[in-house]
């Protein structure tokens, strides 16, 4: 049990960190350029 605790900490901290960062800006950048910066941001969000 004590071995799964330290292994789950670095695995969860490294997995969601790099996946959430590139996914958020990658979807907002193309969405604003295609549907304008102001109109696209307000309509989509």
Secondary structure, 3 states (H helix, E strand, C coil): CHHHHHHHHHHHHHHHHHHHHHHHHHHHHHHHHHCCHHHHHHHHC
